[in-house]
Every structure is written in structure tokens, then in C-alpha cells.
Amino acid sequence: MEITSLFNISGKVAVVTGGSRGIGEMITAGFLANGVKVYISARKAPALIEKARELSEKYNQECIPVPCDLSSMDGIDEFVNQITEKEDAIDFLVNNAGAAWGEPLESFSEKGWDKVMDTNVKGVFFLTQKLLPLLRSSATAEDPSRVINIGSIDGIKTGLFDAFSYGPSKAALHHLTRVLAASLVKENIIVNAIAPGPFPTWMLSTGVGGGGDLDINWDEVGNSNPRGRVGTPEDIAGLAIFLCSRAGAYTVGETITCDGGAVASS
């Protein structure tokens, strides 16, 4: 039961959607640093390709960009086809790609509602469904394949911003996690979710008035958190590595908060 074997994930193949920035990039970096080959997706091809190159060089490990839009079935099919052409099996799927939409209640648009639900719930379900053959190929009783859905504490408690479809979409994702976990556990595919709290991301920056700029005073943002700070890459990557390693092989269908105590203190 040495730490090195309990948490070892080297030699595995992972897919991380939305892996070019924010929490997806943090998890990708954690995987790469520990010997995992990672495919990352995002809609904006130039930024994705540049980020994959940067991460590959930094960690001396393969990070492969696959540009796509996972809010549409055509985009999902295209993505799955590209992965299937390159790999016979994958070990980890991290469904991180997500969308948010902020508008006042009275004028909240159908476009905003559908974009969030299509990306955060529908896209996760159908991407997981279509990657099942690759997940099954690597799954064994001793070493199951893993799916991690990235939810949000806004799916557990009421959010702070006028993003009326976001919290419900993440609550749906948390429940979808349990449903998929119950269905797939007998096939040696383990499904869990992580519900992050405040992290230094583009999405949170837009919510707190930073306009997406990551160079803001994150200490000030973190002051209201019970831990007195925002999350770090080590916080989220460490939890993802736990869930994908031998240490997490008996944890099934859970939504684990990674939020510095925000939910516990609410």
C-alpha cells in the first residue's frame, strides 16, 4: 500500500474536454506530470493547439489537441471519430467542457438556456455513450476505466450570479453521474463527479467582474471562502488523480466537492 502504487496513473490514456484552460487545464497538467497521455478538446482551435504544445513541452508528455464543439451531436461524432482513429482504448474520460450564461431573470433567453443544457448535460451524456467502446476496451475488474464529470457547487447550493440555467444543469449532471455509475459499474467503468468551488478561471473571472482576465486579485475573491483562498491546480488535479488511481477504485457514483468548505458552510 505504498503511496507510489496507490496513486500511480502512469502509462494511461485520458480524454479531457475543455482541457485548454481553467479546471480542464489544471487536471490535464496533473495527468501529464504523472505520465498520462492526454487528448484535450476545445472549440477554438488555435488556442487549443498552442496550449497542447505548451503543455507537451512543459511536462515532456504527449498532449494532443482535438478541436471540436461538444454542444452538438455532429461535434461529438467528429470528436469521437478522431479519438477512435488514434486509440483502441482510453482509460480516463474527464467531462469538463461546460458553458454558462448570465442574463436577468426577466430577459433570460432560450438561446442561453439551450446552450448551457446542451453542453453541460446532453453533451456529457452522448460523449460518454459514444466513447463507451474505448472505455470498455481498457476496463478490468482490477483496474477499471474512469469517468469524471465536472459539476459545480452551484448544482448543490444556490449560485451567486444570474445564471439561471447553470446551477440546474450541474444538478442534473450530478444526478446523471449517479445514474451512469449504477449502469456502468458492473462493466468495470467507474463514474464520479467533482463539484468545484471558486478557482482562478476565465468563467469565475467573468462572474466577479474581471471580464475573463486571469490577472485579477484572486486573494480578494478568495477572502469570502471558508479556506480564505481560491483553489489551486494541486487541489483539483489531486482529487482527479485520486479518483483515477487504485486509491479511488471503490468510490462510485459520488459527487465530491472541491470548494474550500463553501458548501459545508452555506
Secondary structure, 3 states (H helix, E strand, C coil): CCHHHHCCCCCCEEEEECCCCHHHHHHHHHHHHCCCEEEEECCCHHHHHHHHHHHHHHHCCCEEECCCCCCCHHHHHHHHHHHHHHCCCCCEEEECCCCCCCCCHHHCCHHHHHHHHHHHHHHHHHHHHHHHHHHHHHCCCCCCEEEEEECCHHHCCCCCCCCCCHHHHHHHHHHHHHHHHHHHHHHCEEEEEEEECCCCCHHHHHHCCCCCCCCCCHHHHHCCCCCCCCCCHHHHHHHHHHHHCHHHCCCCCCEEEECCCCCCCC
